Amino acid sequence: MKLEAITTEALMHKLALFIARAPAEKADYARARSALLNGPDLSELSDEVILGHLRNNESQMQQFVDQYEKEKAAITPGLALDSALLAMTNEFVNVAVTAAIESVLQTLEPESVAAPARNPELVTAIDTLFSDKDHLREKLQLIQALIKKPALVSNVVYTNTQNYNKIYFPVTGDSIGSPDELYGVAFLSFMGVELCMLIHQPCLDTNTLHTPKVAGFSHEFFLYVVLHELTHLLLDSDDKAYVFKAEEKVEDFNLYSMANLNARDITNADNYTTLIFIALAILHKEGRLDLRQF
């Protein structure tokens, strides 16, 4: 899997190109995209059925395109995530996250099979965060399989306050949080891009203020947000609860805390993200992975 930076201008162009495609091309795209994401087999569905399911997607995409055309002269042009930061993020997802998931999957094996020996801290985290171990195993295997697909691309669009307020907020509204409290967004409805997430400026600002719980893990908060959004994109997870409370100071955010998360919320994004971060911290503590490179 590869994360690629995209500007708001380029993203809106991709959305507009998809909307302008012939109906048969849209249906073929949806079939291929579902297969790439290990989703449902759409090969037996008619074009008409698929296009019916895409109608709401296109409607929202058109709203973003129209808003962009209306406000494009008023935004910061060419805004994109820093290339060095993006390269580090790719390394984190493809190396660190896959190693952490593998350690969780090994821990989910029976004791007679698990190798190396199961870490008690990780066993406790799994029990605290997931009541359905079979569901957890299935979803982690899906994340692992998708990350390992070299053809899979997730576009990452970066916004400052001006761009977000001009282009995105008029369409999303408060449904995903106010602009001041927003760190990232996963755009599950966008077609014409395989996957797409937005990283908002407050995410990087908060990362600067945040004190990492793993010493030297300097992009701890930023990478937590990226992984959180990836679980939305890859698993269609939801947001029933968050790892931290809104009233907490950013310096005190503990991305490894399970206090606010419920084991029955097996579709909650932060349950997956926190579990993977706990596994990362254990690998770091054991000397098997150096998080200071991130």
LINDA-V297756 format. One line per field, one symbol per residue. ss: DSSP state (H for helix, E for strand, L for the rest). burial: # if it has 24 or more other C-alpha atoms within 12 Angstrom, else .. A space follows every 50 residues. Layout:
ss: ???
burial: ???
This chain:
ss: LEEEEELHHHHHHHHHHHHLLLHHHHHHHHHHHHHHLLLLLLLLLLHHHH HHHHHHHHHHHHHHHHHHHHHHHHLLLLLLLLHHHHHHHHHHHHHHHHHH HHHHHHHHLLLLLLLLLLLHHHHHHHHHHLLLHHHHHHHHHHHHHHHLLL LLEEEEEEELHHHHHHHHHHHHHHHHLLLLLLLEEELLLLLLLLEEEEEE HHHHHHHHHLLLLLLLLLLHHHHHHHHHHHHHHHHLLELLLLLLLLLLLH HHLLLLLLLLLLLLLLLEHHHHHHHHHHHHHHHHHLLLLLHHHL
burial: ################.##......########..##....#.......# #..#..##.#########...#..#...###...##.###.######### ########.........##..##.######..#..##.#########... .##########.########.#......#..################### ####.##..#.###..#######################.####.....# ..######..###.####################....#.#..#
